[in-house]
Amino acid sequence: MQRIECLRSIYEQLKSCLVVTIMGATAAELQSLGHRENFFYLQHAMGLASSVGLGLALCLPRQRVVVFDGDGSVLMNLGGLTTLARYAPKNLIHVIFDNESLFSTGGFPTATRSGADLAGIAHAAGTPEVQTVRTLDEFTRIFGNAIHGNRLFSITAKVEATGPVQYQSSLSLLENRFQFRRYIEKTVECAESVSKLSA
């Protein structure tokens, strides 16, 4: 299956989530489906998407957080999987698109091509819900279960090593950062107002 198909299949479910993506093809493909202010494209910080997502999930426990990661990125920060499992935020979904290559930086093979099992590592680290999916139907169903669940969830999606030809964007990294922060501030303010009204 292709990563863009996976993203397209769950795009509507991301409306009210905080979404963090890694650099390169994943960010470009998500943005090509239509940018939203709740999407943060984490450029120039390979390996840290799960760490940023964890921080958001811990600081904003009422807000669903979705991290779109890659096998190369996760392998650069394997300790991130143990940290995720240690804190196990119930509002975080960690999606790892595993194409067995560093596609966005030259297509060199990663350790998953020679047998490294990222889902197995996440499970051994203590992540409560771990799934590996290989078809679009599986991905859509498992992601649906995760987004309606109440536990830290890790989904490793085995995808083809394909992607966009170019990664150009009309949105500057700085503006993306400001948009994302404004979205969070607005969301937290609304949540606090609702909480006060219902008290």
GUFIKOL-504412 format. One line per 2 residues: number of its first residue (from 1); their letters; for each residue x, y, z of N, C-alpha, C. Coordinates in Angstrom, 3 decimals, padded with zeros to 6 digits. Atoms other than C-alpha are relative to their C-alpha. Layout:
<sites>
NUM) a) X,Y,Z,X,Y,Z,X,Y,Z | ...
</sites>
This chain:
<sites>
1) mq) 000.846,-001.195,000.000,000.000,000.000,000.000,000.880,001.243,000.000 | -000.733,-001.251,000.061,001.036,003.615,-000.417,-000.361,000.899,001.181
3) ri) 000.200,-000.894,-001.152,001.468,006.134,002.384,-001.086,001.043,-000.283 | 000.989,-001.022,000.342,-000.625,008.762,000.554,-001.414,-000.562,000.095
5) ec) 001.313,000.630,-000.113,-003.535,006.290,000.404,-000.418,-000.122,001.468 | 000.285,000.094,-001.437,-003.281,005.732,004.154,-000.423,001.361,000.553
7) lr) 000.311,-001.345,-000.486,-003.255,009.459,004.848,-001.360,000.462,-000.507 | 001.287,-000.412,000.575,-006.186,010.054,002.514,-001.166,-000.707,000.699
9) si) 001.089,000.791,-000.594,-008.244,007.307,004.157,-000.411,000.484,001.385 | 000.315,-000.454,-001.367,-008.065,008.938,007.617,000.007,001.522,000.125
11) ye) -000.163,-001.461,-000.016,-007.742,012.607,006.628,-001.121,000.700,000.769 | 001.129,-000.663,-000.665,-011.233,013.570,007.840,000.013,-000.213,001.511
13) ql) -000.048,000.279,-001.436,-010.579,011.994,011.240,001.042,000.858,000.730 | -001.071,-000.809,-000.602,-007.667,014.390,011.810,-000.436,001.429,000.312
15) ks) 000.474,-001.383,-000.138,-009.829,017.535,011.974,000.241,000.589,001.379 | -000.097,-000.539,-001.356,-009.750,017.885,015.739,001.212,-000.524,000.761
17) cl) -001.214,000.520,-000.634,-006.391,016.198,016.427,001.153,000.980,-000.158 | -001.282,-000.644,000.240,-002.987,017.744,016.921,000.847,-001.003,-000.758
19) vv) -000.714,000.923,000.872,-000.956,016.201,014.104,001.438,000.470,-000.173 | -001.424,-000.286,000.167,002.850,016.055,014.037,000.545,-000.975,-001.032
21) ti) -000.595,000.881,001.001,004.672,014.719,010.982,001.511,000.199,-000.055 | -001.431,-000.110,000.256,008.287,014.011,010.169,000.230,000.791,-001.282
23) mg) -000.402,-000.754,001.178,010.168,015.749,007.383,-000.279,-000.762,-001.289 | -000.028,000.651,001.293,010.084,015.012,003.671,-001.336,-000.449,-000.539
25) at) 001.154,000.494,000.744,007.558,012.844,001.863,-001.284,-000.022,000.823 | 001.201,000.083,-000.829,005.160,012.343,004.773,-000.647,001.371,000.159
27) aa) 000.517,-001.360,-000.151,004.792,016.071,005.402,-000.565,000.511,-001.314 | 000.448,-000.485,001.309,004.489,016.827,001.678,-001.317,-000.643,-000.409
29) el) 001.227,000.694,000.395,001.812,014.195,001.132,-001.183,000.432,000.853 | 001.100,-000.462,-000.848,-000.266,015.257,004.121,-000.438,001.399,-000.424
31) qs) 000.329,-001.359,000.408,-000.081,018.887,003.036,-000.709,000.018,-001.356 | 000.635,000.047,001.322,-001.082,017.923,-000.516,-001.483,-000.329,000.088
33) lg) 001.417,000.321,-000.201,-004.396,016.639,000.858,-000.788,001.204,000.494 | 000.641,-001.211,-000.503,-005.121,020.069,002.318,000.543,000.351,001.370
35) hr) -000.601,-000.404,-001.272,-003.273,021.928,005.034,-001.063,000.449,000.986 | 000.846,-000.487,-001.088,-004.959,022.546,008.378,000.898,000.597,001.071
37) en) -000.804,-000.681,-001.014,-003.793,024.751,011.223,000.426,-000.925,001.128 | -000.374,000.959,-001.042,-003.622,021.720,013.520,001.057,-000.996,-000.478
39) ff) -001.071,000.843,000.532,-000.897,020.124,011.333,001.343,000.698,000.212 | -001.343,-000.541,-000.210,002.721,020.647,012.371,001.003,-000.877,-000.737
41) yl) -000.965,000.719,000.824,005.359,019.639,009.820,001.393,000.184,000.615 | -001.239,-000.101,-000.765,008.462,018.918,011.908,001.203,-000.203,-000.926
43) qh) -001.132,000.061,000.912,011.245,019.737,009.472,001.320,000.163,000.758 | -001.357,-000.163,-000.533,014.995,019.500,010.213,000.127,-000.503,001.441
45) am) -000.088,000.569,-001.349,014.438,017.414,013.370,-000.271,-001.501,-000.082 | 000.230,001.423,000.236,014.653,013.823,012.176,000.178,-000.800,001.285
47) gl) -000.047,000.843,-001.190,013.903,011.328,014.929,-000.775,000.545,001.173 | 000.596,-000.638,-001.176,012.054,013.751,017.188,-001.517,000.170,-000.069
49) as) 001.458,-000.165,000.104,008.434,013.572,015.986,-000.718,-000.627,001.198 | 000.665,000.665,-001.127,007.481,011.087,018.706,000.235,000.761,001.302
51) sv) -000.305,-000.778,-001.210,009.183,013.257,021.340,-000.873,001.250,000.080 | 000.873,-001.172,000.042,007.262,016.356,020.241,-001.441,-000.415,000.283
53) gl) 001.357,000.492,-000.241,004.033,014.351,020.147,-000.227,-000.374,001.454 | 000.110,000.369,-001.405,004.694,012.993,023.632,-000.163,001.240,000.874
55) gl) 000.115,-001.236,-000.769,005.216,016.495,025.005,-001.379,000.617,-000.116 | 001.344,-000.551,000.210,001.960,017.689,023.466,-001.053,-000.821,000.744
57) al) 000.992,000.878,-000.627,000.027,014.663,024.729,000.004,000.133,001.514 | -000.083,-000.137,-001.459,001.298,015.107,028.293,-000.497,001.368,000.467
59) cl) 000.420,-001.358,-000.370,000.664,018.861,028.353,-001.486,000.234,-000.241 | 001.401,-000.195,000.388,-002.785,018.583,026.749,-000.729,-001.343,000.028
61) pr) 000.557,001.349,-000.117,-004.312,015.343,028.082,-001.401,-000.178,-000.576 | 001.342,000.109,000.575,-007.790,016.150,026.715,000.018,000.077,-001.524
63) qr) -000.131,-000.194,001.445,-006.471,016.633,023.185,000.612,-001.241,-000.650 | -000.549,001.151,000.714,-005.958,013.701,020.795,001.204,000.445,-000.825
65) vv) -001.227,-000.312,000.729,-002.421,013.722,019.340,000.347,-001.178,-000.906 | -000.389,001.023,000.970,-001.399,011.823,016.197,001.374,000.353,-000.547
67) vf) -001.347,-000.190,000.540,002.242,011.416,015.186,000.171,-000.903,-001.217 | -000.324,000.768,001.196,003.117,010.341,011.635,001.521,-000.051,-000.115
69) dg) -001.444,000.196,-000.072,006.626,008.904,011.773,000.439,-000.909,-001.142 | -000.542,000.905,001.002,008.902,006.853,009.537,001.015,-000.934,000.616
71) dg) -000.922,000.975,-000.557,011.128,003.846,010.025,001.394,000.590,000.215 | -001.318,-000.611,-000.161,014.332,005.819,009.435,000.049,000.956,001.166
73) sv) 000.079,-000.966,-001.088,013.248,008.507,011.857,-000.047,-000.700,001.358 | 000.108,000.744,-001.264,012.284,006.025,014.583,001.324,-000.671,000.348
75) lm) -001.282,000.661,-000.239,015.558,004.142,014.168,001.067,000.969,000.493 | -000.949,-001.008,-000.485,017.439,007.399,014.803,-000.206,000.318,001.476
77) nl) 000.327,-000.335,-001.394,015.736,007.694,018.195,-000.779,-001.145,000.628 | 000.699,001.166,-000.551,014.847,004.194,019.380,-000.356,000.193,001.472
79) gg) 000.323,-000.276,-001.400,014.970,005.461,022.956,-001.339,000.693,000.156 | 001.308,-000.651,-000.044,011.872,007.461,022.068,-001.126,-000.989,000.235
81) lt) 001.042,001.012,-000.208,009.859,004.230,022.012,-000.107,-000.394,001.473 | 000.051,000.344,-001.421,010.835,003.405,025.589,-000.578,001.151,000.823
83) tl) 000.544,-001.155,-000.718,009.995,006.953,026.704,-001.510,000.089,-000.203 | 001.443,000.023,000.253,006.583,006.769,025.031,-000.679,-001.036,000.894
85) ar) 000.591,001.076,-000.798,005.892,003.461,026.774,000.044,000.316,001.492 | -000.123,-000.334,-001.424,007.107,004.780,030.128,-001.132,000.908,000.457
87) ya) 001.044,-000.959,-000.389,004.630,007.681,030.160,-001.374,-000.404,-000.530 | 001.217,000.587,000.564,001.994,005.944,027.980,-001.208,000.928,000.008
89) pk) 001.166,-000.888,000.025,-000.289,008.932,027.337,-001.161,-000.650,-000.749 | 001.163,000.675,000.573,-003.795,007.663,026.582,-000.542,000.704,-001.239
91) nl) 000.531,-000.805,001.102,-004.379,010.375,023.988,000.943,000.066,-001.202 | -001.007,-000.049,001.075,-001.463,009.577,021.651,-000.065,-001.236,-000.889
93) ih) -000.104,001.064,000.995,-001.420,007.524,018.447,001.298,000.223,-000.772 | -001.290,-000.093,000.684,002.021,006.829,016.958,-000.055,-000.891,-001.233
95) vi) 000.041,000.731,001.266,001.857,005.825,013.288,001.401,000.021,-000.611 | -001.323,000.119,000.616,005.116,004.541,011.803,-000.177,-000.538,-001.411
97) fd) 000.031,000.455,001.388,005.174,004.386,008.005,001.353,-000.640,-000.325 | -001.238,000.755,000.205,007.767,001.682,007.331,000.129,-000.405,-001.469
99) ne) -000.264,000.362,001.399,008.985,001.656,003.721,001.385,-000.614,-000.174 | -001.305,000.676,-000.027,012.310,000.047,004.700,001.084,000.798,-000.708
101) sl) -001.020,-000.826,000.649,014.241,002.999,003.325,-000.032,001.422,000.534 | -000.053,-001.431,-000.278,015.376,006.552,003.938,-000.414,000.713,-001.286
103) fs) 000.489,-000.438,001.300,013.204,007.563,001.005,000.232,001.490,-000.244 | -000.083,-001.453,000.171,013.273,011.325,001.606,001.428,000.517,-000.072
105) tg) -001.399,-000.452,000.004,017.070,011.442,001.889,000.898,-000.901,-000.849 | -000.830,000.756,000.929,018.225,009.209,-000.944,-000.402,-001.439,-000.241
107) gf) 000.486,001.355,000.226,016.423,005.881,-000.607,000.883,-001.110,000.515 | -000.871,001.035,-000.561,019.116,004.048,001.352,-000.817,-000.929,000.898
109) pt) 000.772,000.947,-000.822,017.834,000.880,003.078,000.192,000.243,001.498 | -000.094,-000.093,-001.456,017.057,000.975,006.788,000.090,-001.418,000.582
111) at) -000.147,001.304,-000.672,017.437,-001.817,009.341,-001.258,-000.845,-000.096 | 001.214,000.821,000.107,013.805,-002.864,008.868,000.042,-000.880,-001.247
113) rs) -000.130,000.831,001.204,014.767,-004.192,005.414,000.739,-001.292,000.308 | -000.759,001.208,-000.354,017.113,-006.664,007.092,-000.557,-000.684,001.248
115) ga) 000.662,000.768,-001.051,014.663,-007.743,009.762,-000.363,000.715,001.274 | 000.378,-000.722,-001.226,014.365,-005.083,012.477,-001.514,000.183,000.041
117) dl) 001.457,-000.019,-000.164,010.798,-005.173,013.815,-000.382,001.137,000.950 | 000.310,-001.165,-000.839,009.682,-001.745,015.050,-001.221,-000.239,000.891
119) ag) 001.165,000.329,-000.830,006.323,-003.047,016.261,000.426,-000.890,001.170 | -000.501,000.877,-001.063,008.125,-005.764,018.207,000.778,000.769,001.041
121) ia) -000.768,-000.821,-000.940,010.461,-003.183,019.750,-000.940,000.841,000.857 | 000.968,-000.806,-000.757,007.528,-000.943,020.736,-000.731,-000.860,001.027
123) ha) 000.684,000.917,-000.917,005.759,-003.945,022.278,000.913,-000.374,001.171 | -000.953,000.375,-001.043,008.876,-005.023,024.189,000.295,001.176,000.939
125) ag) -000.230,-001.180,-000.831,009.294,-001.442,025.432,-001.145,000.241,000.977 | 001.130,-000.141,-000.906,005.853,-001.658,027.024,-001.197,000.756,-000.543
127) tp) 001.162,-000.670,000.590,003.491,000.090,024.592,-001.206,-000.931,000.080 | 001.136,000.887,-000.271,000.034,-001.262,025.512,-000.725,-000.522,-001.234
129) ev) 000.694,000.433,001.216,-001.448,-001.443,021.997,000.949,000.157,-001.190 | -000.939,-000.010,001.127,000.763,-002.379,019.025,-000.580,-000.845,-001.127
131) qt) 000.496,000.735,001.162,-000.307,-003.396,015.519,000.909,000.254,-001.198 | -000.652,-000.149,001.298,001.426,-004.011,012.195,-001.052,-000.251,-001.063
133) vr) 001.008,000.144,001.046,-000.728,-003.494,009.102,000.674,000.023,-001.370 | -000.583,000.117,001.342,-000.079,-004.311,005.454,-000.982,000.334,-001.120
135) tl) 000.994,-000.363,001.011,-003.310,-003.387,003.674,-000.708,001.275,000.436 | 000.698,-001.253,-000.286,-005.299,-000.176,003.406,-001.211,-000.239,000.894
137) de) 001.164,000.308,-000.848,-008.396,-001.797,004.909,000.416,-000.211,001.443 | -000.512,000.226,-001.361,-006.364,-002.963,007.905,000.375,001.320,000.654
139) ft) -000.444,-001.281,-000.549,-004.839,000.467,008.352,-001.178,000.854,000.423 | 001.169,-000.828,-000.296,-008.176,002.279,008.211,-000.743,-000.522,001.225
141) ri) 000.726,000.596,-001.130,-009.810,-000.153,010.641,000.764,000.173,001.312 | -000.795,-000.083,-001.219,-006.959,-000.182,013.159,000.126,001.450,000.472
143) fg) -000.078,-001.409,-000.386,-006.569,003.606,013.076,-001.324,000.448,000.607 | 001.315,-000.326,-000.564,-010.317,003.934,013.684,-000.135,-000.504,001.425
145) na) 000.023,000.542,-001.362,-009.998,001.668,016.728,000.855,000.856,000.936 | -000.927,-000.771,-000.824,-007.059,003.701,017.990,-000.564,001.368,000.358
147) ih) 000.455,-001.361,-000.240,-008.685,007.106,017.615,-001.218,000.030,000.925 | 001.129,000.087,-000.921,-011.738,005.941,019.548,000.376,-000.717,001.297
149) gn) -000.459,000.701,-001.193,-009.643,004.158,022.152,000.481,000.949,001.082 | -000.443,-000.785,-001.155,-008.162,005.311,025.419,001.333,-000.528,000.523
151) rl) -001.321,000.502,-000.369,-004.605,003.938,025.378,001.011,000.457,-001.031 | -001.071,-000.245,000.951,-001.270,004.720,023.805,-000.035,-001.106,-001.059
153) fs) 000.136,000.968,001.091,-001.398,003.044,020.397,001.122,000.215,-001.006 | -001.044,-000.049,001.016,001.427,002.226,017.974,-000.428,-000.831,-001.205
155) it) 000.365,000.690,001.232,000.642,001.334,014.362,001.187,000.063,-000.958 | -001.048,000.051,001.012,003.410,000.196,012.022,-000.657,-000.399,-001.315
157) ak) 000.625,000.233,001.304,002.150,000.490,008.450,001.087,-000.278,-001.032 | -000.989,000.380,001.007,004.217,-001.365,005.857,-000.439,000.583,-001.350
159) ve) 000.374,-000.710,001.221,004.160,000.910,002.807,001.103,-000.097,-001.059 | -000.967,000.006,001.098,005.861,001.129,-000.582,000.953,001.197,000.127
161) at) -000.980,-001.089,-000.013,008.978,003.263,-000.986,-000.265,000.931,-001.182 | 000.376,-000.964,001.026,007.212,005.871,-003.115,-000.392,001.308,000.678
163) gp) 000.383,-001.293,-000.551,006.404,009.530,-002.681,000.007,001.069,-001.066 | 000.035,-001.099,000.968,006.126,012.934,-004.325,001.368,000.261,-000.612
165) vq) -001.249,-000.317,000.694,008.724,014.061,-006.829,000.711,001.158,000.679 | -000.568,-001.179,-000.658,009.224,017.400,-005.038,-000.674,000.226,001.341
167) yq) 000.532,-000.268,-001.328,008.739,018.557,-001.475,-000.213,001.494,000.242 | 000.174,-001.441,-000.145,008.092,022.236,-002.140,-001.317,000.316,000.684
169) ss) 001.190,-000.413,-000.730,005.577,024.060,000.046,-000.125,001.513,-000.036 | 000.242,-001.445,-000.029,003.974,027.483,-000.066,-000.082,000.513,001.433
171) ls) 000.090,-000.364,-001.414,003.799,027.448,003.741,001.392,-000.005,000.614 | -001.325,-000.059,-000.611,006.942,028.643,005.502,-000.005,-000.740,001.334
173) ll) -000.118,000.725,-001.269,008.215,026.673,008.495,-000.375,000.889,001.172 | 000.297,-000.931,-001.089,007.928,029.762,010.684,-001.499,000.246,000.122
175) en) 001.445,-000.234,-000.031,004.316,030.439,009.704,-000.729,-001.245,000.496 | 000.587,001.242,-000.490,003.464,026.767,010.290,000.095,-000.081,001.524
177) rf) -000.196,000.022,-001.454,004.889,027.047,013.797,-000.980,000.945,000.698 | 000.906,-000.974,-000.610,002.861,030.184,014.551,-001.456,-000.442,-000.113
179) qf) 001.363,000.494,000.186,-000.346,028.704,013.092,-000.324,-001.094,001.013 | 000.209,001.141,-000.889,000.052,025.544,015.141,-000.154,000.472,001.445
181) rr) 000.094,-000.530,-001.359,000.643,027.489,018.349,-001.325,000.722,000.211 | 001.280,-000.710,-000.127,-002.387,029.720,017.704,-001.163,-000.980,000.091
183) yi) 001.056,001.007,-000.053,-004.521,026.652,017.076,-000.090,-000.614,001.394 | -000.014,000.589,-001.342,-003.447,025.116,020.386,-000.558,000.981,001.023
185) ek) 000.481,-001.009,-000.950,-004.060,028.349,022.292,-001.509,000.159,-000.102 | 001.442,-000.145,000.222,-007.519,028.682,020.742,-000.753,-001.224,000.522
187) tv) 000.633,001.242,-000.426,-008.364,025.039,021.438,-000.049,-000.109,001.519 | -000.052,000.059,-001.467,-007.239,025.192,025.072,-000.957,001.018,000.603
189) ec) 000.886,-001.045,-000.499,-009.148,028.447,025.604,-001.457,-000.433,-000.100 | 001.373,000.486,000.174,-012.350,026.899,024.199,-000.318,-001.105,000.996
191) ae) 000.207,001.111,-000.933,-011.917,023.773,026.331,-000.196,000.515,001.421 | 000.124,-000.581,-001.343,-011.451,025.862,029.475,-001.336,000.712,000.169
193) sv) 001.294,-000.691,-000.058,-014.551,027.933,028.663,-001.136,-000.990,000.181 | 001.030,001.043,-000.114,-016.665,024.780,028.203,000.021,-000.609,001.391
195) sk) -000.138,000.585,-001.337,-015.279,023.377,031.465,-000.617,000.904,001.059 | 000.554,-000.950,-000.973,-016.256,026.545,033.371,-001.509,000.063,-000.097
197) ls) 001.447,-000.056,000.182,-019.754,026.568,031.869,-000.698,-001.219,000.599 | 000.602,001.229,-000.499,-020.383,022.963,032.879,000.240,-000.221,001.492
199) a) -000.307,000.161,-001.428,-019.006,023.438,036.400,-001.146,000.498,000.875
</sites>
